[in-house]
């Protein structure tokens, strides 16, 4: 297969998972290439996603690496045989590549869970709220800003198609991206979206004790099998994608603790409704 000029985060993940299978088999790149009868450079190119890989090759690699997890192998085969361009690829060059990776992650997830401590989750933001965010002095202007607004609104089309659970800290609900009217409409919009059958919104109030240590906003995207789950964590330098077994276990635990601290879905709607009435 020809070398790729653009490598997406999902293609990188497939290559990384093939590398993990090799490493679990206790094989170095050189040893695996010898067993497979291919050049080490070709194996390396596959594992870093510079070239694609066929379904037959994925199954062959899995068999040579003694991977007996049929569900995982078939999930990797599905990743390898995906065809066509996602809608987000139409926006390449118009918005940062990190935005495309987020949309791709959400599109392929079986469930999306998020915790936001100072921001309304992007999938629940109104257009006016989005414009308020991108209207800051350090945000892009003109067509760049419009492209980002349109892109975020387009991402929201997955709501109702995938299970979505959002836990939002009270701080995020009270921070205003624009004026009071925009803030009120944003809260009403969250209430409306929470009525969708596949959407659950829960709130962590200010008066929950011992919550200061949980500060990073995160998105947990569930894959077709647990090994293909992905955590997206906000950092000072952009989003960090985590998929190691220990990392996934850690953030599953963190989300469980956050959900335990949050109000129930009905209580959360009542809480947000009271905030609306106060405005």
NORLIN-V151511 format. One record per residue. N is the residue number from 1. NEAR is the number of other C-alpha atoms within 12 Angstrom. Layout:
<<N;NEAR> <N;NEAR>>
This chain:
<<1;13> <2;13> <3;15> <4;17> <5;10> <6;18> <7;24> <8;31> <9;32> <10;36> <11;33> <12;28> <13;34> <14;38> <15;33> <16;28> <17;35> <18;44> <19;30> <20;27> <21;33> <22;32> <23;23> <24;18> <25;22> <26;17> <27;22> <28;20> <29;29> <30;20> <31;20> <32;30> <33;25> <34;17> <35;21> <36;22> <37;17> <38;19> <39;17> <40;19> <41;18> <42;25> <43;33> <44;25> <45;28> <46;36> <47;32> <48;28> <49;31> <50;27> <51;26> <52;36> <53;35> <54;22> <55;21> <56;18> <57;23> <58;35> <59;28> <60;24> <61;37> <62;33> <63;21> <64;26> <65;29> <66;19> <67;26> <68;17> <69;18> <70;16> <71;19> <72;26> <73;32> <74;23> <75;29> <76;38> <77;29> <78;25> <79;31> <80;30> <81;19> <82;19> <83;11> <84;11> <85;14> <86;22> <87;17> <88;32> <89;24> <90;17> <91;27> <92;22> <93;16> <94;23> <95;26> <96;22> <97;24> <98;27> <99;31> <100;32> <101;33> <102;39> <103;38> <104;26> <105;35> <106;40> <107;30> <108;30> <109;30> <110;27> <111;33> <112;38> <113;40> <114;44> <115;44> <116;37> <117;33> <118;25> <119;32> <120;35> <121;38> <122;39> <123;40> <124;42> <125;36> <126;34> <127;29> <128;27> <129;36> <130;33> <131;31> <132;26> <133;31> <134;26> <135;22> <136;15> <137;10> <138;9> <139;18> <140;20> <141;17> <142;14> <143;14> <144;20> <145;25> <146;24> <147;26> <148;34> <149;34> <150;25> <151;33> <152;33> <153;26> <154;28> <155;32> <156;27> <157;21> <158;28> <159;31> <160;23> <161;20> <162;28> <163;28> <164;37> <165;39> <166;43> <167;46> <168;46> <169;39> <170;29> <171;23> <172;29> <173;43> <174;29> <175;25> <176;26> <177;29> <178;23> <179;18> <180;21> <181;18> <182;27> <183;33> <184;30> <185;29> <186;39> <187;40> <188;28> <189;29> <190;38> <191;33> <192;21> <193;28> <194;32> <195;20> <196;21> <197;16> <198;21> <199;30> <200;36> <201;44> <202;37> <203;43> <204;38> <205;28> <206;21> <207;15> <208;18> <209;13> <210;14> <211;22> <212;15> <213;12> <214;25> <215;22> <216;28> <217;35> <218;39> <219;41> <220;44> <221;41> <222;31> <223;32> <224;22> <225;22> <226;24> <227;30> <228;36> <229;37> <230;44> <231;41> <232;35> <233;28> <234;25> <235;13> <236;9> <237;8> <238;18> <239;24> <240;23> <241;29> <242;28> <243;32> <244;20> <245;18> <246;15> <247;21> <248;28> <249;20> <250;18> <251;34> <252;28> <253;16> <254;27> <255;31> <256;18> <257;19> <258;38> <259;32> <260;18> <261;26> <262;34> <263;28> <264;23> <265;25> <266;18> <267;19> <268;32> <269;30> <270;22> <271;30> <272;38> <273;25> <274;17> <275;27> <276;24> <277;14> <278;13> <279;19>>
